[in-house]
């Protein structure tokens, strides 16, 4: 073959190689690269073409990472005489080794020139592929662990919808329970590795067509075939992950999660994610719940949430929220000695119970608006009663925990009473217990500020959450409201643990100088138990349900319960 023919054939093969490489995916070890290299290797008498990329780590104590691949390899090659070409890259060094056949004639200078052209071309394509892979990594993957980000997740969902395959999948929203404890136990860096091991294990059992997306922190979205639902559920419920710590080799990880079995009626990515997320949010608000499936019941709750949120501000403007008063009774004389202000919503002629709208409003600042609406209306009622010569009792008003951290909360409460000229002894502010140190500090400021101006405060539902003795020891409360869960049920034995706990809580509260009131008193047996344990403040259906203001005003005039 003369030089002109050689040059022409090489140019044709190199052009064909370039066209083939344009079609190869961004994975630099993709087998299609080997296929693209074969014709040129045969033409240039290359019996083996080996490429090694050495990636140098940022940290000096870590070993370099080597990735090697044979792009071409025949049966017979001479391993003793490789022709080596080295190229530096931003992330390390690329080394290409070209081996001749056994007992082959040495390459001519022309062949060596062409081999250099071929390897440089391959290097350029490999560099471009590495850059494209890095761009893909930065664009579509989580920064810290082996998971996708929300951008890729939405692309994957959109493709499934376009191909009419979405109905084969489940959209799952989950959160790793108490993962902060793992970070605390093993350190944040190792905690991230443990999270990655959990994510890799979940992806492995979910199948090649799954898509695990990290939303941030310990929150995730997962997309997988519906036939994998049980294995995914079991994995999320309780999985042991290696920690790399010989003293504690395994960490148990579980998640709170929602499943949405995608239906054909779901046409958009946002609708699918919203349904999984809405179900997850409902599950979070349900005590002791760790999983939920989006179904018709959940759909109705979500629709109810939408209606409440859309109508709330208009309802405030129209004063659709009504104050109902539930009497508090002194048990020695069975006389009225206080009340709790409770909210009811009269909308389109129907009275909506609080459990249908309060939990929804607590998911946003709307509950803060409602709390002060209630305080204002209670102050208006008290002012009217005083002006009409009625003997007024102290009324407790609930303030949501969401207020904690807001500036000037105590000042706003005080100013509201001042606006209606309500003496401070007629208002009690009920606050729920808290576990957060930050919330505790805020609670302490608020209770202290109200105490200093003679406004009573009470701990609502004491015993429902994770009560701390510091909560009642360090804050100047006036009243401890004990939750009805301490009261025995009809068939409970007289010496049950509930009664023992109730007795001790009452004794402790009273020894600290607190008034003690028990909620949910429904039977004469409950009344007897309270009196036996020297607790003489009660609230519950045994005496009265929450009453409209007109009915409660009758109780103010006739204060004895018979």
C-alpha positions in Angstrom: 0.0 0.0 0.0 1.5 3.3 -1.1 1.6 6.4 1.2 -1.4 8.1 -0.5 -3.6 5.0 -0.1 -2.4 4.6 3.5 -3.2 8.3 4.3 -6.6 8.0 2.6 -7.5 4.8 4.5 -6.4 6.2 7.8 -8.4 9.3 7.3 -11.5 7.3 6.4 -11.1 5.1 9.5 -10.4 8.1 11.8 -13.5 9.9 10.5 -15.5 6.8 11.1 -14.1 6.5 14.6 -15.0 10.1 15.4 -18.6 9.6 14.1 -18.9 6.5 16.3 -17.5 8.3 19.3 -20.0 11.1 18.9 -22.7 8.4 19.6 -21.1 6.9 22.7 -22.7 7.8 26.1 -20.8 9.9 28.6 -19.5 6.8 30.5 -15.8 6.7 29.7 -15.8 2.9 30.2 -18.7 2.3 27.9 -18.2 -0.9 25.7 -19.1 1.1 22.6 -15.7 2.8 22.8 -14.0 -0.6 22.3 -16.2 -1.2 19.3 -15.3 2.2 17.8 -11.6 1.5 18.4 -11.4 -1.9 16.8 -11.0 -0.9 13.1 -8.2 1.6 13.8 -6.4 -0.8 16.1 -6.4 -3.5 13.4 -5.3 -0.9 10.8 -2.4 0.4 13.0 -1.3 -3.2 14.0 -2.2 -2.6 17.6 -2.9 -5.9 19.5 -3.9 -4.3 22.8 -4.9 -0.8 23.7 -5.1 -0.2 27.5 -6.2 3.1 29.1 -5.6 4.0 32.8 -6.9 7.1 34.5 -5.2 8.0 37.8 -7.3 10.3 40.0 -5.4 12.0 42.8 -7.5 12.7 45.9 -7.7 16.1 47.6 -6.6 14.6 51.0 -2.9 13.6 51.2 -3.5 10.5 53.4 -5.9 8.9 50.8 -4.7 6.5 48.1 -5.0 7.5 44.4 -7.9 6.0 42.5 -7.0 3.9 39.4 -9.5 3.1 36.7 -8.2 0.9 33.9 -9.9 -0.5 30.8 -8.9 -2.4 27.7 -10.4 -0.7 24.7 -9.0 -3.4 22.4 -7.3 -6.7 23.0 -6.4 -9.5 20.6 -5.3 -13.0 21.4 -1.6 -12.4 20.9 0.3 -9.3 22.0 3.8 -8.5 23.2 3.5 -7.3 26.8 7.2 -6.4 27.0 7.2 -3.5 24.6 4.3 -1.1 25.1 4.3 2.2 23.4 3.1 4.7 26.1 1.4 8.1 25.8 0.7 10.2 28.9 -1.6 13.1 29.1 -2.4 15.3 32.2 -6.0 16.1 33.1 -7.5 18.5 35.7 -8.4 15.5 37.8 -5.3 13.3 37.4 -3.3 11.6 34.7 -4.4 9.5 31.7 -2.0 6.8 30.5 -2.5 5.0 27.2 -0.4 1.8 26.5 -0.3 0.5 23.0 1.0 -3.1 22.5 2.2 -4.7 19.2 1.5 -8.2 18.2 4.0 -10.9 19.2 7.0 -11.1 16.9 5.6 -8.2 14.8 7.8 -5.9 12.9 8.5 -2.5 14.7 6.1 0.3 13.9 7.3 2.7 11.2 7.6 6.4 12.0 4.4 7.0 9.9 2.5 4.4 11.9 3.8 5.9 15.2 2.6 9.4 14.0 -0.8 7.9 13.2 -1.0 6.1 16.5 -0.3 9.4 18.3 -3.1 11.1 16.3 -5.5 8.2 17.1 -4.6 8.3 20.9 -4.8 12.1 21.1 -8.2 11.9 19.4 -9.3 9.2 21.9 -8.0 11.3 24.8 -9.9 14.3 23.6 -13.1 12.3 23.5 -12.4 10.7 26.8 -11.8 14.2 28.3 -15.0 15.5 26.8 -16.9 12.5 28.2 -15.4 13.1 31.7 -16.5 16.7 31.5 -19.9 15.7 30.4 -20.1 13.1 33.1 -19.0 15.8 35.6 -21.6 18.2 34.3 -24.3 15.5 34.6 -23.1 14.7 38.1 -23.3 18.3 39.2 -26.6 18.9 37.4 -28.6 15.7 38.2 -27.0 14.1 41.3 -26.9 14.9 45.0 -23.8 16.7 46.1 -22.9 14.3 49.0 -24.3 10.8 48.5 -25.1 8.4 45.7 -28.6 9.7 44.9 -30.2 11.9 42.3 -31.6 15.4 42.9 -35.1 16.7 42.3 -34.2 18.0 38.8 -33.4 14.5 37.6 -36.4 13.0 39.5 -38.8 15.3 37.6 -37.2 14.4 34.3 -37.5 10.7 35.0 -41.2 11.1 36.0 -41.9 13.2 32.9 -40.5 10.5 30.7 -42.6 7.9 32.3 -45.7 10.0 31.9 -44.9 10.6 28.2 -44.4 6.9 27.6 -47.6 6.0 29.5 -45.6 3.9 32.0 -46.1 6.1 35.2 -49.0 3.9 36.4 -46.5 1.0 36.9 -44.7 3.0 39.6 -45.0 4.2 43.2 -43.9 7.7 44.3 -42.6 7.5 47.8 -41.8 10.4 50.2 -39.7 9.5 53.2 -37.7 10.9 56.1 -35.0 9.0 58.1 -36.1 8.9 61.7 -33.9 10.6 64.3 -30.9 10.5 61.9 -29.4 13.4 63.9 -28.6 10.8 66.6 -26.5 8.8 64.1 -24.6 12.0 63.2 -24.0 12.7 66.8 -22.9 9.1 67.6 -20.5 8.7 64.6 -19.8 12.2 63.4 -21.3 14.0 60.5 -18.8 12.8 57.9 -19.3 9.1 58.8 -23.0 9.8 59.2 -23.1 10.9 55.5 -21.4 7.6 54.6 -23.9 5.6 56.6 -26.7 7.5 54.8 -25.1 6.7 51.5 -24.9 3.0 52.3 -28.6 3.1 53.2 -29.4 4.8 49.9 -27.3 2.4 47.9 -29.0 -0.6 49.5 -32.5 0.9 48.8 -31.6 1.5 45.2 -30.2 -2.0 44.8 -33.3 -3.8 45.9 -35.7 -1.4 44.1 -34.5 -2.4 40.7 -32.5 -0.8 37.8 -35.5 1.4 36.8 -35.8 3.1 40.2 -34.9 6.7 41.0 -33.9 7.7 44.5 -33.8 11.5 45.0 -32.4 13.3 48.1 -34.4 16.5 48.8 -31.9 17.6 51.4 -30.9 16.6 54.9 -32.6 13.2 55.7 -35.6 13.8 53.3 -36.0 11.8 50.1 -38.3 11.0 47.2 -38.2 7.5 45.7 -39.7 6.2 42.5 -39.9 2.4 41.9 -42.0 -0.3 40.3 -45.2 -1.1 42.2 -44.2 -4.8 42.4 -41.3 -3.8 44.7 -43.6 -2.2 47.3 -43.2 -4.9 50.0 -39.4 -5.1 49.8 -39.1 -1.3 49.9 -41.6 -1.0 52.8 -39.7 -3.6 54.8 -36.4 -1.9 54.0 -37.7 1.5 55.1 -39.3 0.0 58.2 -36.0 -1.3 59.7 -32.6 -1.8 58.1 -29.1 -2.4 59.6 -26.3 -0.5 57.9 -22.6 -0.9 58.4 -21.0 2.0 60.2 -17.3 1.4 59.8 -17.0 1.5 63.6 -15.7 -1.7 65.2 -17.3 -0.8 68.5 -20.7 -0.3 66.9 -20.5 -2.1 63.5 -24.2 -1.6 62.6 -26.7 1.2 62.9 -30.4 0.5 62.7 -32.2 3.0 60.4 -35.9 3.3 59.8 -38.0 5.9 58.0 -41.5 7.6 58.1 -42.9 7.3 54.6 -45.9 7.7 52.3 -46.7 5.6 49.2 -48.6 7.0 46.2 -49.6 4.3 43.7 -49.5 6.5 40.6 -52.8 6.3 38.6 -53.6 7.0 35.0 -55.5 10.1 36.1 -52.3 11.8 37.3 -51.0 13.8 34.3 -48.3 16.0 35.7 -45.1 15.6 37.7 -46.2 18.2 40.3 -49.5 16.4 40.9 -47.7 13.1 41.5 -45.2 14.6 43.9 -47.8 16.7 45.6 -50.0 13.6 46.4 -47.1 11.7 47.9 -46.0 14.8 49.9 -49.5 15.7 51.1 -50.1 12.1 52.3 -46.7 12.3 54.1 -47.6 15.6 55.8 -50.9 14.1 57.0 -49.0 11.1 58.4 -46.6 13.4 60.3 -49.5 15.0 62.1 -50.9 11.6 63.2 -49.6 10.4 66.5 -47.5 7.2 66.5 -47.9 6.9 62.7 -44.9 5.9 60.5 -46.4 5.2 57.1 -49.4 6.0 55.0 -50.8 5.2 51.6 -52.5 7.9 49.5 -56.1 6.7 49.0 -59.6 8.2 48.8 -59.6 9.0 52.5 -56.4 10.9 52.3 -57.6 12.6 49.1 -60.6 13.8 51.0 -58.4 15.2 53.8 -56.3 17.0 51.3 -59.4 18.5 49.6 -60.6 19.6 53.0 -57.2 21.2 53.7 -57.5 23.1 50.4 -61.0 24.3 51.2 -59.9 25.4 54.7 -56.9 27.3 53.4 -58.9 29.0 50.6 -61.7 30.1 52.9 -59.8 31.0 56.1 -59.1 34.7 55.6 -62.6 35.4 54.3 -64.0 33.5 57.3 -61.9 35.7 59.6 -63.2 38.8 57.9 -66.8 37.6 58.1 -66.3 36.5 61.8 -67.4 33.0 61.0 -65.3 31.6 63.9 -67.3 31.5 67.1 -66.1 31.3 70.7 -67.6 28.5 72.7 -67.0 28.3 76.5 -66.5 25.1 78.4 -67.1 25.6 82.1 -64.5 24.7 84.7 -66.0 23.4 88.0 -64.9 23.6 91.6 -65.7 20.2 93.1 -66.3 21.0 96.7 -69.2 23.3 96.0 -69.8 22.2 92.4 -69.7 25.8 91.4 -68.5 27.6 88.2 -65.0 28.9 88.7 -63.6 29.3 85.2 -63.9 28.4 81.5 -61.9 27.5 78.5 -62.5 29.4 75.2 -62.8 26.9 72.3 -63.2 27.6 68.6 -66.0 26.5 66.3 -66.5 27.5 62.7 -69.9 28.2 61.3 -69.6 28.1 57.5 -72.5 28.0 55.0 -74.9 27.4 57.9 -72.9 24.3 59.2 -70.9 24.1 62.4 -67.5 22.7 61.6 -65.8 20.9 64.5 -62.2 22.0 65.4 -60.5 18.7 64.4 -61.6 19.5 60.8 -59.7 22.8 60.6 -57.3 23.4 63.6 -54.7 20.8 62.5 -54.7 22.3 59.0 -54.2 25.9 60.3 -51.4 24.6 62.6 -49.4 23.8 59.5 -49.0 27.5 58.8 -49.1 30.9 60.5 -52.9 30.9 60.0 -53.2 29.4 63.5 -51.5 32.5 64.9 -54.1 34.7 63.2 -56.9 32.5 64.7 -55.4 32.6 68.2 -55.5 36.4 68.4 -58.9 36.5 66.8 -60.1 34.3 69.7 -58.3 36.4 72.3 -59.9 39.5 70.9 -63.4 38.0 71.0 -62.9 36.7 74.5 -61.8 40.1 75.6 -64.9 41.7 74.0 -67.2 39.2 75.8 -65.5 39.8 79.2 -65.8 43.5 78.7 -69.5 43.2 77.9 -70.1 41.0 80.9 -68.3 43.4 83.2 -70.3 46.3 81.8 -73.5 44.4 82.4 -72.7 43.7 86.0 -72.1 39.9 85.7 -69.7 38.2 88.1 -66.9 37.1 85.6 -64.7 34.1 85.9 -61.2 33.6 84.6 -61.2 32.4 80.9 -58.3 30.4 79.4 -57.3 31.0 75.8 -55.1 28.6 73.8 -51.9 30.0 72.2 -50.3 27.6 69.7 -46.7 26.5 70.0 -46.1 28.0 66.6 -46.0 31.5 68.2 -42.8 30.5 70.0 -39.9 32.5 68.5 -42.1 35.3 67.3 -41.1 38.7 68.7 -43.2 40.6 71.1 -45.7 37.8 71.7 -46.2 38.7 75.4 -46.5 42.4 74.5 -49.1 41.7 71.9 -51.2 39.7 74.4 -50.9 42.4 77.0 -51.8 45.1 74.5 -54.9 43.1 73.4 -56.2 43.1 77.0 -55.4 46.8 77.3 -57.3 47.5 74.1 -60.6 46.2 75.7 -59.8 47.3 79.2 -59.9 43.7 80.6 -58.4 43.2 84.1 -55.5 40.7 83.9 -57.0 38.4 86.5 -59.8 37.4 84.0 -57.5 35.9 81.4 -55.4 32.8 81.5 -53.0 31.8 78.6 -52.8 28.1 77.8 -49.5 26.9 76.3 -48.6 23.3 75.3 -45.5 21.6 76.6 -42.3 21.5 74.5 -39.2 19.4 74.1 -36.9 21.8 72.2 -34.3 23.7 74.2 -34.9 26.8 71.9 -38.7 26.5 72.5 -38.1 26.0 76.2 -36.2 29.3 76.4 -38.9 31.1 74.4 -41.6 29.6 76.6 -39.7 30.8 79.7 -39.6 34.4 78.5 -43.3 34.4 77.6 -44.5 32.9 80.8 -42.2 35.1 82.9 -43.4 38.3 81.1 -47.1 37.4 81.6 -46.5 36.4 85.2 -44.9 39.8 85.9 -48.1 41.6 84.9 -50.5 39.3 86.6 -51.7 37.3 83.7 -52.1 33.6 84.6 -50.6 30.8 82.5 -51.3 27.1 82.3 -49.6 24.0 80.8 -52.2 22.5 78.5 -52.5 18.7 78.0 -49.7 17.9 80.5 -48.6 14.3 80.0 -49.5 13.9 76.4 -46.1 14.8 75.0 -42.6 14.2 76.5 -43.0 16.3 79.6 -40.0 17.6 81.4 -39.9 18.3 85.2 -37.9 21.4 84.3 -41.0 22.7 82.5 -42.9 23.0 85.7 -40.0 23.6 88.0 -38.3 26.5 86.2 -41.4 28.4 84.8 -43.8 30.4 87.0 -47.0 28.7 85.9 -50.3 29.1 87.7 -52.2 26.0 86.6 -51.3 22.5 85.5 -53.9 21.0 83.2 -53.7 17.2 83.4 -54.7 15.3 80.3 -57.7 13.0 80.4 -55.5 10.0 79.5 -54.6 9.8 83.2 -58.2 9.1 84.1 -59.2 5.5 84.4 -61.7 3.9 81.9 -64.8 2.2 83.1 -63.3 -1.3 83.5 -59.9 -0.2 84.8 -59.1 -1.6 88.3 -59.2 0.8 91.2 -55.5 0.5 91.9 -54.4 0.9 88.3 -51.2 2.5 87.2 -53.2 5.4 85.8 -54.6 6.3 89.2 -51.2 6.0 90.8 -49.7 8.3 88.2 -52.6 10.7 88.5 -52.2 10.9 92.3 -48.5 11.6 92.1 -48.8 14.2 89.4 -51.5 16.0 91.5 -49.3 15.8 94.6 -46.2 17.1 92.8 -48.1 20.0 91.2 -49.7 21.1 94.4 -46.4 20.9 96.3 -45.0 23.3 93.7 -47.8 25.7 94.4 -49.7 25.1 91.2 -53.5 24.8 90.8 -54.3 21.4 89.4 -57.1 20.9 86.9 -58.1 17.6 85.2 -59.6 17.7 81.7 -62.0 15.1 80.2 -63.9 14.4 83.4 -66.9 12.4 82.1 -68.3 10.3 85.0 -69.2 10.6 88.6 -66.5 8.0 89.2 -63.9 10.4 87.8 -65.2 13.1 90.1 -64.9 10.8 93.1 -61.3 9.8 92.2 -60.3 13.5 91.9 -61.8 14.4 95.3 -60.2 11.4 96.9 -56.9 12.7 95.7 -57.5 16.3 96.8 -57.9 17.7 93.3 -60.9 20.0 93.2 -60.7 21.5 89.7 -62.4 19.7 86.8 -63.5 20.2 83.2 -65.5 17.8 81.1 -68.8 16.5 79.8 -69.8 15.3 83.3 -70.7 19.0 83.9 -70.9 20.7 80.6 -70.0 20.5 76.9 -68.5 23.6 75.2 -71.4 26.2 75.1 -72.3 29.1 72.8 -71.8 32.4 74.4 -75.5 32.9 75.1 -75.7 29.6 77.0 -72.5 30.3 78.9 -73.9 33.6 80.1 -76.7 31.7 81.8 -74.0 29.7 83.7 -72.5 33.0 84.8 -75.8 34.0 86.4 -76.6 30.5 87.9 -73.1 29.3 88.9 -74.1 26.0 90.7 -73.9 22.6 89.0 -76.4 20.2 90.5 
